[in-house]
Amino acid sequence: MLRNCYRAKVATGEGTTAREGARLALPVKNFSQPKIVIGRREWIRMPRLGIDALNAKTDSGARSSSLHAEGIELSKNKKEVKFFTRDHDGRLVTCVAPVGGKTRIKSSTGISRRRIWIFTDAVLPGGFRWRVRLTLADRDRMNCRMLIGRQAISGYFLIDTQGAHLCGGLHDFL
């Protein structure tokens, strides 16, 4: 494992990410600040959605981030979405989140579709937490159930395309 990745164990307790990041001297979303080096794939945890760990693909060519979602259902008032995703072991996870909105996404094949998007917190194995915007899509045929696009990467990370899971392994979550 490369050792040039910032690693931190975030203390339990409440506090904003900005305060915790400053306390731990982690990079901030700023052009001139140092960045966390991540690999082409990283383990991600999303506690607010009840997802313990997912193997996420980093993709600087994709503008937005995407999460695998099945059985997407909007609430009657269209302010909440319920969907199912699968964790790293393939187990079905029921997720509920506030709807951020709907947007038109053009896939790598050039097909444009309207997708629901949500905001949630993502956590790396070293403890770094940041807020990501995710579109919900059927990624069942993809190798990774989550794609981290450049909007989520920008300002915080640099990608080392030769490495994978540079911030820690699955065992760091369990």
BELMO-V804922 format. One record per backbone hydrogen bond with DSSP energy under -1.0 kcal/mol. CO is the residue of the C=O (numbers start at 1). NH is the residue of the N-H. If there is no record, write none. Layout:
<<CO:NH> <CO:NH>>
This chain:
<<16:20> <17:21> <18:22> <19:23> <20:24> <21:26> <28:30> <30:33> <36:158> <38:160> <40:58> <41:165> <42:56> <44:54> <45:123> <46:49> <46:51> <51:46> <53:88> <54:44> <56:42> <57:148> <59:62> <62:150> <63:151> <65:135> <66:147> <67:137> <70:84> <73:82> <75:78> <79:99> <80:75> <81:97> <82:73> <83:95> <84:70> <85:93> <87:90> <91:87> <93:85> <95:83> <97:81> <101:117> <103:115> <105:113> <107:110> <111:107> <113:105> <115:103> <116:136> <117:100> <117:101> <118:134> <120:132> <122:130> <123:45> <124:127> <128:124> <130:122> <132:120> <134:118> <135:67> <137:69> <139:142> <145:68> <146:57> <147:66> <148:59> <149:153> <150:154> <153:156> <153:157> <155:30> <156:36> <158:38> <160:163> <163:40> <169:172> <170:173> <170:174>>
